[in-house]
Amino acid sequence: MIKPGIFKTFTSDPNRRLTVIGTSVGATLEYLRGKDHLVYLELTGTRVTDETIGAVAALKGLESLSLSNTRITDKGLVKLAELPRLQSLWLRGTAVTQDGFGRYKDLLVQNGHNIPWIGN
């Protein structure tokens, strides 16, 4: 169950943009189910992990994603290669390595997707 105030919507179009900062991941991932219309998602400081990133990878409409200061590693990053529209990705404060990012880029090319801008 989602508690009131757990989510901070960002911008005038909360149906397409969502900012979630510093929460546990359970309620967040439950909320994200079926939110294919989201284009911007910020999960900064949440407890997203390689095991839970699949819920994010299922949001095929995402164009911008921030996973800064989460528990994502190389293993989880490759799952994001399933996001065909992703244009920007923030990974500051994660355990993603250069090697992991290289594998991610290779998967994007294999899938025929553009390589997003990466912020840190």
C-alpha positions as CSV (number, residue, x, y, z in Angstrom):
1,M,0.0,0.0,0.0
2,I,1.3,3.5,-0.9
3,K,1.4,5.9,2.0
4,P,0.3,9.5,1.4
5,G,3.2,11.7,0.6
6,I,5.6,8.9,-0.3
7,F,5.8,10.2,-3.9
8,K,6.8,13.7,-5.1
9,T,5.5,14.3,-8.5
10,F,7.6,16.6,-10.7
11,T,6.3,19.1,-13.3
12,S,2.7,19.9,-14.3
13,D,2.2,16.5,-15.9
14,P,2.4,13.9,-13.1
15,N,1.1,11.2,-15.4
16,R,4.4,11.3,-17.4
17,R,7.0,12.4,-14.9
18,L,7.7,11.0,-11.4
19,T,10.4,11.8,-8.8
20,V,10.9,9.4,-5.9
21,I,13.7,10.1,-3.6
22,G,15.1,8.2,-0.6
23,T,12.3,5.6,-0.2
24,S,12.2,1.9,0.2
25,V,11.7,0.2,-3.1
26,G,8.6,-2.0,-2.4
27,A,5.9,0.6,-2.6
28,T,7.7,2.4,-5.4
29,L,7.8,-0.7,-7.6
30,E,4.2,-1.6,-6.9
31,Y,3.2,1.9,-7.9
32,L,5.2,1.6,-11.2
33,R,3.3,-1.4,-12.4
34,G,1.4,-0.5,-15.6
35,K,2.8,3.0,-15.8
36,D,4.0,2.6,-19.3
37,H,3.2,6.3,-20.1
38,L,6.0,7.6,-17.8
39,V,8.8,9.3,-19.8
40,Y,10.8,10.7,-16.8
41,L,11.6,8.7,-13.7
42,E,13.9,9.7,-10.9
43,L,14.7,7.1,-8.3
44,T,17.6,8.9,-6.7
45,G,18.6,7.4,-3.3
46,T,16.0,4.6,-3.4
47,R,16.8,1.0,-2.7
48,V,16.6,-0.1,-6.3
49,T,18.8,-3.2,-6.8
50,D,19.8,-5.5,-9.6
51,E,17.0,-7.8,-8.5
52,T,14.3,-5.1,-8.6
53,I,15.3,-3.1,-11.6
54,G,13.2,-5.3,-13.9
55,A,10.1,-3.3,-12.9
56,V,11.8,-0.2,-14.3
57,A,13.0,-2.0,-17.4
58,A,9.4,-2.8,-18.1
59,L,8.6,0.9,-18.6
60,K,9.2,1.0,-22.3
61,G,8.2,4.6,-22.7
62,L,11.0,6.0,-20.5
63,E,13.2,8.6,-22.0
64,S,15.0,9.8,-18.9
65,L,16.0,7.8,-15.9
66,S,18.0,8.7,-12.8
67,L,19.4,5.8,-10.7
68,S,21.9,8.0,-8.8
69,N,22.8,6.7,-5.3
70,T,21.0,3.4,-5.8
71,R,22.3,-0.1,-5.4
72,I,22.4,-0.9,-9.1
73,T,25.5,-2.6,-10.5
74,D,26.7,-3.9,-13.9
75,K,24.3,-6.8,-13.6
76,G,21.2,-4.6,-13.3
77,L,22.4,-2.1,-15.9
78,V,22.2,-4.5,-18.7
79,K,18.5,-5.0,-18.0
80,L,18.0,-1.4,-19.0
81,A,19.1,-2.2,-22.6
82,E,15.4,-3.2,-23.0
83,L,14.4,0.5,-22.9
84,P,14.2,1.5,-26.6
85,R,13.4,5.2,-26.0
86,L,15.9,6.0,-23.2
87,Q,17.8,9.2,-24.0
88,S,19.4,10.1,-20.7
89,L,20.6,8.0,-17.8
90,W,22.1,9.2,-14.5
91,L,24.3,6.7,-12.6
92,R,26.2,8.8,-10.0
93,G,27.0,7.0,-6.8
94,T,26.2,3.5,-8.1
95,A,28.5,0.4,-8.4
96,V,28.4,0.4,-12.2
97,T,31.9,0.0,-13.7
98,Q,33.3,0.9,-17.1
99,D,33.2,-2.7,-18.1
100,G,29.6,-3.0,-17.2
101,F,28.8,0.2,-19.1
102,G,30.6,-1.3,-22.1
103,R,28.4,-4.4,-22.0
104,Y,25.4,-2.2,-21.7
105,K,26.3,-0.2,-24.8
106,D,27.0,-3.4,-26.8
107,L,23.5,-4.7,-25.9
108,L,22.0,-1.4,-27.0
109,V,23.7,-1.6,-30.4
110,Q,22.6,-5.2,-30.8
111,N,19.0,-4.2,-30.0
112,G,19.2,-1.4,-32.5
113,H,18.7,1.3,-29.8
114,N,20.5,4.6,-29.5
115,I,23.1,5.0,-26.7
116,P,21.6,7.5,-24.2
117,W,23.4,10.5,-22.7
118,I,25.0,9.4,-19.4
119,G,25.1,11.9,-16.5
120,N,27.0,11.4,-13.3
